[in-house]
Amino acid sequence: METFLIKALQLILSLSILVLVHELGHFLFARMYKVRVEKFYLFFDAWFALFRFKPKNSETEYGVGWLPLGGYCKISGMIDESMDKEQMAQPPQPYEFRSKPAGPRLLIMTAGVLFNFILALLIYSMVLFAWGDTYLPLKNMKMGMDYSETFHNIGFRDGDILLRTDKMELERFNADALRAVVEAQTVTVLRDGMETAISIPEDMMQRVMRDRRGFASVRYPMIVESMADDNSPAAIAGLLPGDTIRSIDNIPTPSIYDVIGELEKRKNEEIAVGFNRGGVEHSLRLRTDTAGNMGIKINLSPRNFYATVTRTYGFLASFPAGVRLGVNTLKGYVGDMKYVFTKEGASSLGGFGAIGNLFPSVWDWRVFWMTTALLSIILAFMNILPIPALDGGHVMFLLYEIITRRKPSDKFLEYAQITGMIILFALLLYANGNDLFRFFLK
């Protein structure tokens, strides 16, 4: 429950920031072109609002809605989610959106997306300035990685060290490395001191999404950090902090995942544990509990076993570095969109549950801001898609007007808005339905 609350709070805070910045973009550009903004809301206020306030002599009502599905900047004279047909039936007023030239209207509609992208670049820059860029190079992972069954099936073996693809050198283990591997024709790994080439099928990403087994995890030994308590099986048997588990029932367990896998097969059983203490091999016997645990605490961070690299940035240097990181993130996300239109990609779509799981189970400001920057880029890209009811739908019709010098009728725009809202609502139900389906399949 605590983990759920921590992730939920991070999700709500992150989305609140992103929504406010997005709607602020529309608001500021609308006011810059002297277009009246009637409402500025965080979340939707369907039927009622949690809070509302209209300053004296102000044309804008500010508030917080109860439905956390986005934000709301109601611009006068514009066909949007408010579907204010009564206002649109009146003669156009000079302060209305529809009375302005197409150029200013286009800038007003793209301002939210622009602000979200700028926000992501600023966040990336400030994260690099405050924390630097610390990563674990692939070449430093001397034990290699443990690969999922999906990658075992095409020739990878646990312990392989990723070196390069036929297109590029592989430097670090992240989403870019996965993209590089699945889109390559061959991947070269270091196996038992020798380079080995592995052929990658053309549909590798589809296999990864279909199997839902992931890519790989860093391989490192299981070292006892401490005992769960003085009466744990390991403490009673004589294991000590610093001992490295080498085998279970004489089966070699070089990595932490090997140990976990063997223990899962031996619940409430007496087992022989081989371990190294101070360079000397030892063995003892103990009985696991009903969950297959020995009663020890272990360190789950591979960064405690391998040397990391940290790049630091001064204040000015952080901005170009942040821009590069933001642009590369956008390129990677846009490149991934082609998989959404496959059967496997559609089934992998997620809603609020999937987004919430991007955040860690313990509060970490660096991870929070990095995730918020990623979501800001996603929000910017998704909003500019040419779907009616999104900013991109309005932009599409405005570009049509600029090119043809013919403005679509209000009735057409109303029908387009309704169609877009139906599409978005269906996508929302589908994505969150996927979350529920995966949750109950666990």
C-alpha positions as CSV (number, residue, x, y, z in Angstrom):
1,M,0.0,0.0,0.0
2,E,2.8,2.4,0.8
3,T,4.5,1.7,-2.5
4,F,1.2,2.4,-4.3
5,L,0.7,5.7,-2.5
6,I,4.3,6.9,-3.2
7,K,3.9,6.1,-6.9
8,A,0.4,7.7,-7.0
9,L,1.7,10.9,-5.4
10,Q,4.6,11.2,-7.8
11,L,2.2,10.6,-10.7
12,I,-0.3,13.2,-9.6
13,L,2.4,15.8,-8.9
14,S,4.1,15.1,-12.2
15,L,0.9,15.3,-14.3
16,S,-0.1,18.5,-12.4
17,I,3.1,20.2,-13.4
18,L,2.8,19.1,-17.0
19,V,-0.8,20.0,-17.4
20,L,-0.3,23.5,-15.8
21,V,2.7,24.2,-18.1
22,H,0.8,23.0,-21.1
23,E,-2.3,25.1,-20.5
24,L,0.0,28.1,-19.5
25,G,1.4,28.0,-23.0
26,H,-2.1,28.4,-24.5
27,F,-3.0,31.0,-21.9
28,L,0.0,33.3,-22.4
29,F,-0.1,33.1,-26.2
30,A,-3.9,33.8,-26.2
31,R,-3.4,36.9,-24.0
32,M,-0.4,38.0,-26.1
33,Y,-2.8,38.2,-29.1
34,K,-5.6,39.8,-26.9
35,V,-7.8,36.7,-27.0
36,R,-10.0,36.3,-24.0
37,V,-9.5,33.3,-21.8
38,E,-12.6,32.4,-19.8
39,K,-11.3,29.5,-17.7
40,F,-7.9,28.2,-16.6
41,Y,-8.2,24.9,-14.8
42,L,-6.0,22.1,-13.5
43,F,-8.1,19.0,-14.3
44,F,-11.5,19.0,-15.7
45,D,-14.5,20.6,-13.8
46,A,-17.3,18.5,-15.3
47,W,-20.5,19.4,-13.3
48,F,-18.5,20.8,-10.3
49,A,-15.0,22.1,-9.3
50,L,-12.9,21.5,-6.2
51,F,-11.8,25.1,-6.2
52,R,-12.6,28.2,-8.2
53,F,-11.6,31.8,-8.1
54,K,-12.1,34.8,-10.3
55,P,-10.0,37.9,-9.4
56,K,-11.7,41.3,-9.4
57,N,-11.7,42.9,-12.9
58,S,-10.4,39.6,-14.5
59,E,-11.9,37.9,-17.5
60,T,-10.6,34.5,-16.4
61,E,-11.8,32.1,-13.8
62,Y,-9.1,29.9,-12.2
63,G,-9.8,26.6,-10.6
64,V,-9.1,23.0,-9.9
65,G,-11.4,20.3,-11.3
66,W,-12.1,16.9,-9.8
67,L,-11.4,14.8,-13.0
68,P,-7.6,14.3,-13.3
69,L,-7.6,13.6,-17.0
70,G,-5.9,16.8,-18.2
71,G,-6.3,20.5,-17.9
72,Y,-8.5,23.2,-19.4
73,C,-7.9,26.6,-20.9
74,K,-11.3,27.8,-22.3
75,I,-10.5,30.3,-25.0
76,S,-13.4,32.5,-26.2
77,G,-14.7,31.8,-29.7
78,M,-13.1,28.4,-30.1
79,I,-14.7,25.0,-30.6
80,D,-13.1,22.8,-27.9
81,E,-14.1,20.2,-25.3
82,S,-16.6,22.7,-23.7
83,M,-18.7,22.4,-26.9
84,D,-20.1,25.9,-26.2
85,K,-22.5,26.1,-29.1
86,E,-24.4,29.0,-27.7
87,Q,-21.3,31.2,-27.8
88,M,-20.4,30.1,-31.3
89,A,-24.0,30.9,-32.5
90,Q,-23.4,34.6,-31.6
91,P,-21.7,37.1,-34.0
92,P,-17.8,36.9,-33.7
93,Q,-16.3,39.4,-31.2
94,P,-12.9,41.1,-31.6
95,Y,-11.5,39.4,-28.5
96,E,-12.5,35.9,-29.7
97,F,-10.2,33.2,-31.1
98,R,-12.2,32.9,-34.3
99,S,-11.8,36.6,-35.1
100,K,-8.0,36.4,-35.2
101,P,-5.9,35.7,-38.3
102,A,-4.9,32.0,-38.9
103,G,-1.2,32.7,-38.0
104,P,-1.9,33.8,-34.4
105,R,-4.4,31.0,-34.0
106,L,-1.8,28.5,-35.1
107,L,0.7,29.9,-32.5
108,I,-1.9,29.8,-29.8
109,M,-2.7,26.1,-30.5
110,T,1.0,25.0,-30.7
111,A,2.0,26.9,-27.6
112,G,1.1,24.1,-25.2
113,V,3.2,21.5,-27.0
114,L,6.0,24.0,-27.3
115,F,5.9,24.7,-23.6
116,N,6.0,21.0,-22.7
117,F,9.0,20.4,-24.9
118,I,10.8,23.4,-23.5
119,L,10.0,22.2,-20.0
120,A,11.5,18.8,-20.7
121,L,14.7,20.4,-22.0
122,L,14.9,22.6,-18.9
123,I,14.4,19.7,-16.6
124,Y,17.0,17.6,-18.3
125,S,19.5,20.5,-18.2
126,M,18.9,21.1,-14.4
127,V,19.1,17.4,-13.6
128,L,22.5,17.2,-15.4
129,F,23.6,20.3,-13.6
130,A,22.5,19.1,-10.1
131,W,23.3,15.4,-10.3
132,G,25.4,15.0,-13.4
133,D,25.1,11.9,-15.7
134,T,26.1,8.7,-13.9
135,Y,25.9,5.4,-15.8
136,L,27.3,1.9,-15.7
137,P,29.3,1.2,-19.0
138,L,28.6,-2.1,-20.6
139,K,32.3,-2.8,-20.8
140,N,32.5,-2.6,-17.0
141,M,29.9,-5.4,-16.5
142,K,32.5,-8.1,-16.2
143,M,29.9,-10.8,-15.6
144,G,27.8,-9.7,-18.5
145,M,24.0,-9.8,-18.3
146,D,21.2,-12.3,-17.7
147,Y,19.0,-12.3,-20.8
148,S,15.3,-13.0,-21.1
149,E,13.9,-16.2,-22.7
150,T,13.0,-14.1,-25.8
151,F,16.7,-13.3,-26.3
152,H,17.9,-16.8,-25.3
153,N,15.8,-18.1,-28.2
154,I,17.8,-16.2,-30.8
155,G,21.2,-17.1,-29.4
156,F,22.1,-14.9,-26.5
157,R,23.5,-16.6,-23.4
158,D,23.7,-15.4,-19.8
159,G,27.0,-13.8,-19.2
160,D,27.3,-12.3,-22.7
161,I,28.8,-8.8,-22.7
162,L,27.3,-6.4,-25.3
163,L,29.9,-4.8,-27.5
164,R,28.3,-3.4,-30.6
165,T,25.7,-3.8,-33.4
166,D,26.4,-3.7,-37.1
167,K,25.6,0.0,-36.9
168,M,27.1,1.4,-33.7
169,E,29.1,0.8,-30.5
170,L,27.1,0.0,-27.4
171,E,28.2,2.2,-24.5
172,R,25.5,1.9,-21.8
173,F,22.5,-0.3,-20.8
174,N,19.4,1.7,-21.4
175,A,16.4,2.1,-23.7
176,D,18.6,3.3,-26.5
177,A,20.7,0.1,-26.2
178,L,17.5,-2.0,-26.5
179,R,16.4,-0.1,-29.6
180,A,19.8,-0.5,-31.2
181,V,19.8,-4.3,-30.5
182,V,16.3,-5.0,-31.8
183,E,16.8,-2.9,-34.9
184,A,20.2,-4.3,-35.8
185,Q,21.0,-7.1,-38.2
186,T,23.7,-8.5,-36.0
187,V,24.9,-7.9,-32.5
188,T,28.5,-8.7,-31.3
189,V,29.0,-9.9,-27.8
190,L,32.0,-11.0,-25.7
191,R,31.5,-14.6,-24.7
192,D,34.1,-16.5,-22.7
193,G,36.7,-14.1,-23.9
194,M,35.8,-14.4,-27.6
195,E,33.7,-12.1,-29.8
196,T,30.5,-13.8,-31.0
197,A,28.0,-12.4,-33.6
198,I,24.3,-13.0,-33.1
199,S,21.8,-12.5,-35.9
200,I,18.7,-10.4,-34.9
201,P,15.3,-11.3,-36.6
202,E,13.5,-8.4,-38.3
203,D,10.5,-8.8,-35.9
204,M,12.6,-8.8,-32.7
205,M,10.7,-5.8,-31.1
206,Q,7.4,-7.5,-31.8
207,R,8.7,-10.6,-30.1
208,V,9.8,-8.6,-27.1
209,M,6.4,-6.9,-26.8
210,R,4.5,-10.2,-27.4
211,D,6.5,-12.2,-24.8
212,R,6.6,-9.4,-22.2
213,R,9.7,-10.8,-20.7
214,G,11.9,-7.8,-21.1
215,F,15.5,-7.6,-22.4
216,A,18.1,-8.3,-19.8
217,S,19.4,-7.5,-16.3
218,V,22.9,-6.8,-15.1
219,R,24.6,-9.9,-13.8
220,Y,26.3,-9.7,-10.5
221,P,27.0,-12.0,-7.5
222,M,24.7,-12.4,-4.5
223,I,26.5,-10.9,-1.5
224,V,25.0,-11.0,2.0
225,E,24.4,-7.4,3.2
226,S,22.8,-8.3,6.6
227,M,20.5,-10.7,8.2
228,A,16.7,-10.3,8.2
229,D,16.8,-10.9,11.9
230,D,18.9,-12.9,14.5
231,N,16.5,-15.9,14.2
232,S,16.6,-16.2,10.4
233,P,17.8,-19.5,8.9
234,A,20.9,-17.9,7.5
235,A,21.9,-16.3,10.9
236,I,21.3,-19.5,12.7
237,A,23.3,-21.5,10.2
238,G,26.3,-19.1,10.4
239,L,26.2,-16.9,7.3
240,L,27.8,-13.5,7.8
241,P,27.5,-10.1,6.1
242,G,30.0,-10.0,3.2
243,D,29.7,-13.7,2.3
244,T,29.2,-14.3,-1.4
245,I,26.8,-17.1,-2.3
246,R,28.5,-19.4,-4.9
247,S,26.2,-22.5,-5.1
248,I,22.9,-24.1,-4.0
249,D,23.0,-27.9,-3.5
250,N,26.3,-27.9,-5.5
251,I,24.7,-26.2,-8.4
252,P,26.8,-23.1,-9.4
253,T,25.1,-19.8,-8.8
254,P,27.4,-17.1,-10.1
255,S,24.8,-14.4,-10.3
256,I,22.1,-13.2,-7.9
257,Y,19.4,-14.3,-10.3
258,D,20.9,-17.9,-10.3
259,V,20.6,-18.0,-6.5
260,I,17.0,-16.6,-6.6
261,G,16.0,-19.2,-9.3
262,E,17.4,-22.1,-7.3
263,L,15.8,-21.0,-4.1
264,E,12.4,-20.7,-5.7
265,K,12.6,-24.4,-6.4
266,R,13.4,-25.2,-2.8
267,K,10.7,-23.9,-0.5
268,N,10.8,-25.2,3.1
269,E,13.7,-27.5,2.3
270,E,17.1,-28.2,3.8
271,I,19.7,-27.0,1.3
272,A,23.5,-26.9,1.1
273,V,24.8,-23.3,0.5
274,G,28.3,-22.8,-0.9
275,F,29.8,-19.4,-0.2
276,N,33.0,-17.5,-0.3
277,R,34.3,-15.7,2.8
278,G,37.5,-13.7,2.6
279,G,38.7,-15.7,-0.5
280,V,38.1,-19.1,1.1
281,E,35.3,-21.4,0.0
282,H,32.9,-22.7,2.6
283,S,29.6,-24.7,2.8
284,L,26.8,-25.0,5.3
285,R,23.3,-26.3,5.5
286,L,20.1,-24.5,6.4
287,R,16.3,-24.8,5.8
288,T,14.5,-22.2,3.7
289,D,11.2,-20.8,4.7
290,T,7.9,-21.5,2.9
291,A,8.7,-18.7,0.3
292,G,12.2,-20.2,-0.4
293,N,14.0,-17.4,1.5
294,M,17.1,-17.8,3.6
295,G,16.4,-14.8,5.7
296,I,19.1,-12.4,4.4
297,K,19.1,-8.9,3.1
298,I,21.0,-8.3,-0.1
299,N,22.1,-5.3,-2.1
300,L,20.1,-5.1,-5.4
301,S,22.2,-2.3,-7.1
302,P,24.8,-3.5,-9.6
303,R,26.5,-0.1,-9.2
304,N,27.9,-1.5,-5.9
305,F,29.8,-4.1,-7.9
306,Y,31.0,-2.4,-11.0
307,A,32.7,1.0,-11.6
308,T,30.4,3.7,-12.9
309,V,31.2,6.8,-14.9
310,T,30.0,10.2,-14.0
311,R,29.9,13.2,-16.3
312,T,29.5,16.6,-14.5
313,Y,28.2,19.7,-16.1
314,G,28.5,23.4,-15.2
315,F,25.5,25.6,-15.3
316,L,26.0,26.8,-18.9
317,A,27.3,23.5,-20.2
318,S,24.2,21.8,-18.8
319,F,21.9,23.5,-21.3
320,P,23.3,22.1,-24.6
321,A,23.6,18.7,-22.9
322,G,20.0,18.9,-21.8
323,V,18.9,19.8,-25.3
324,R,20.8,16.9,-26.8
325,L,19.2,14.5,-24.2
326,G,15.7,15.9,-24.9
327,V,16.1,15.7,-28.7
328,N,17.5,12.1,-28.5
329,T,14.6,11.1,-26.2
330,L,12.1,12.6,-28.6
331,K,13.7,10.8,-31.5
332,G,13.6,7.5,-29.7
333,Y,10.0,7.9,-28.7
334,V,8.9,8.9,-32.2
335,G,10.8,5.9,-33.6
336,D,9.0,3.6,-31.2
337,M,5.6,4.8,-32.5
338,K,5.8,2.6,-35.5
339,Y,5.4,-0.4,-33.2
340,V,2.1,0.9,-31.8
341,F,0.4,0.0,-35.1
342,T,1.3,-3.7,-34.8
343,K,-0.8,-6.3,-32.9
344,E,1.9,-6.6,-30.2
345,G,2.3,-2.9,-29.9
346,A,-1.4,-2.2,-29.4
347,S,-1.6,-4.9,-26.7
348,S,1.4,-3.2,-24.9
349,L,-0.3,0.2,-24.6
350,G,-0.9,1.2,-21.0
351,G,-2.9,3.8,-19.1
352,F,-2.4,5.5,-15.7
353,G,-1.2,2.3,-14.1
354,A,1.6,1.9,-16.7
355,I,2.6,5.5,-16.3
356,G,2.6,5.3,-12.5
357,N,4.9,2.3,-12.7
358,L,7.5,4.5,-14.4
359,F,8.1,6.1,-11.0
360,P,10.2,4.4,-8.3
361,S,8.7,2.8,-5.2
362,V,10.8,5.2,-3.0
363,W,10.9,8.9,-3.5
364,D,13.9,9.9,-5.5
365,W,13.9,13.5,-6.8
366,R,16.4,12.8,-9.6
367,V,14.3,9.9,-11.0
368,F,11.1,11.9,-10.4
369,W,12.4,14.8,-12.6
370,M,13.8,12.5,-15.3
371,T,10.5,10.7,-15.5
372,T,8.6,14.0,-15.6
373,A,10.8,15.2,-18.4
374,L,10.1,12.0,-20.4
375,L,6.3,12.4,-19.8
376,S,6.5,16.0,-20.9
377,I,8.0,14.9,-24.2
378,I,5.4,12.2,-24.6
379,L,2.6,14.7,-23.8
380,A,4.0,17.2,-26.3
381,F,4.3,14.5,-29.1
382,M,0.9,13.0,-28.4
383,N,-0.9,16.4,-28.3
384,I,0.5,17.4,-31.7
385,L,-0.8,14.2,-33.4
386,P,-3.4,15.2,-36.1
387,I,-6.4,13.8,-34.1
388,P,-9.5,16.1,-33.7
389,A,-9.9,17.3,-30.1
390,L,-6.1,17.3,-29.6
391,D,-4.0,20.4,-30.3
392,G,-2.7,18.6,-33.4
393,G,-6.3,18.3,-34.8
394,H,-6.8,22.1,-34.5
395,V,-3.4,22.6,-36.1
396,M,-4.3,20.3,-39.0
397,F,-7.4,22.3,-39.7
398,L,-5.6,25.6,-39.4
399,L,-2.9,24.5,-41.8
400,Y,-5.7,23.5,-44.2
401,E,-7.1,27.0,-43.9
402,I,-3.7,28.7,-44.5
403,I,-3.0,26.5,-47.5
404,T,-6.5,26.7,-49.2
405,R,-7.5,30.1,-47.8
406,R,-10.8,28.4,-46.9
407,K,-11.9,28.0,-43.3
408,P,-13.7,24.8,-42.3
409,S,-17.3,25.5,-41.2
410,D,-18.2,25.6,-37.5
411,K,-20.5,22.7,-38.0
412,F,-17.7,20.6,-39.5
413,L,-15.4,21.5,-36.6
414,E,-18.1,20.6,-34.1
415,Y,-18.5,17.1,-35.6
416,A,-14.7,16.7,-35.8
417,Q,-14.4,17.7,-32.1
418,I,-17.0,15.1,-31.1
419,T,-15.4,12.4,-33.2
420,G,-12.0,13.2,-31.7
421,M,-13.4,13.0,-28.2
422,I,-14.9,9.6,-28.9
423,I,-11.6,8.3,-30.3
424,L,-9.7,9.6,-27.3
425,F,-12.2,8.2,-24.8
426,A,-12.0,4.8,-26.5
427,L,-8.2,4.9,-26.4
428,L,-8.3,5.8,-22.8
429,L,-10.6,2.9,-22.0
430,Y,-8.5,0.5,-24.0
431,A,-5.2,1.6,-22.5
432,N,-6.4,1.4,-18.9
433,G,-8.2,-1.8,-19.7
434,N,-4.8,-3.2,-20.7
435,D,-3.5,-2.2,-17.3
436,L,-6.3,-4.1,-15.5
437,F,-5.9,-7.1,-17.8
438,R,-2.1,-7.3,-17.0
439,F,-2.8,-6.7,-13.3
440,F,-5.2,-9.6,-13.0
441,L,-2.9,-11.9,-15.1
442,K,0.0,-11.5,-12.5
